[in-house]
């Protein structure tokens, strides 16, 4: 009787342990996401959230970096004033790019409209800019994305060396495409 009870306890514990390990593996295999209030999107493989400096402007709600694309970052801003519209947010984005690229910038891809997984309208553009790095002019690429969400207007700006611009743009578009509202 004792041996049967021990065997039954061992089997029960083994099944419990097997189920727990399966749940933990499933949880760790889930995609990494960025979320803010009820807004969320999936981070492509190799992207991670990074801390925002306390001295950053109040509209900056997220900063992401790529571990696969050297020097690639994405900044996420939220503008929640009732006076904002697409045109205002685009101007803010263009002014930010102009300030980031003091040696000039040019549009590589004009405004492209898309629907996100959350059925939001988003508009993306691709820019190239020049900066001075130790006396040498260096080119960078910057995708820009704008979408209206329940909390206001999201402005996303990416930055990467020109040689990695294609991969940044691909990952950036995946992020925008996956944007959706979280349930209450």
ABEGO torsion letter per residue (X at the ends): XAAAAAAAAAAAAAAAAAAAAAAAAAAAABBBBBBBEABBBBBBBGBBBBBBBAABBAABABBBBBAABBGBBBBBBBBABAABBAAAAAAAAAAAAAAABAAEBBBABBBBBBBBAAGBBBBBBBBBBBBBBGGBBBBBBBBBBBBBBAAEBBBBBBBBBAAAAAAAAAAAAAAAAABBBBBX
